[in-house]
């Protein structure tokens, strides 16, 4: 089972794109995301993201998104 899309979006809310997986993970941690989600974001295989849709697409490809 993966992360709820709404949970991920809340964790990334307010981030100023573009950004690296490391920057996104740090932001998510500050927003209260659990450690597993933070590490999943940190491990995404992309150098830089230009917006939240790109992050969600990469998480989906990684099989990290699922039901609520």
N, C-alpha and C positions, 0 to 999 in steps of 0.2 A: 504494500500500500504506500502510495506517495503522499506528498504534501498537498493540502488543500490550496487551490489557486488563490482564494481570498487571503489565506494566511500568508502566502508568499508575497502577494501584492502589498499587503499591509507592511511587511518587513522591508520592502523596497520603496515604499512611499516616501516622497520628498527627496529622493536621491537626485543629484545633479549630474546628468549624463553628459558626455560619455564617461565610462569608467571600466576599470579592470575587475576581474572576479574578486581580487583581494579587497579593492575599495568597496565593492558591493557587499561582500561578506562582513566587513567592518561596520558598514552602515546598518545591515540587518541585525547584527549583534547589538548595536546601540538602540535599535528599535524593539529589542526584546525577543528576537528570534531564538529558537532553541539551538543548542550547539550543533546538533546533527544537520539542521538546515544551513547554518552558517558554514559548516565544513563542506556541504554539498555545493553551495554557491562558490566557495573558494576553489573547489576542484573543477569547476566548469572549464571545458576545453575550448576556450576562446580568449584571445588576447584582450579584446575590448568590446564593450557593448554600447550601442548608440541609443538604446532606449529600453523600456520595460518589455516590449514585445520580443525583442531579441533575447532577453534573459529567459522569458517564459518558453520561447521556442527551444532554447538550449536545454532547459530543465526537462522539457517534454521529451526531447531526443534522448536524454540521459535516463528516461524512465522514472524521474523523480516526482512527477505530478500524478495525483490520484484523486480518490474520492474525499469527501469531507470527514 
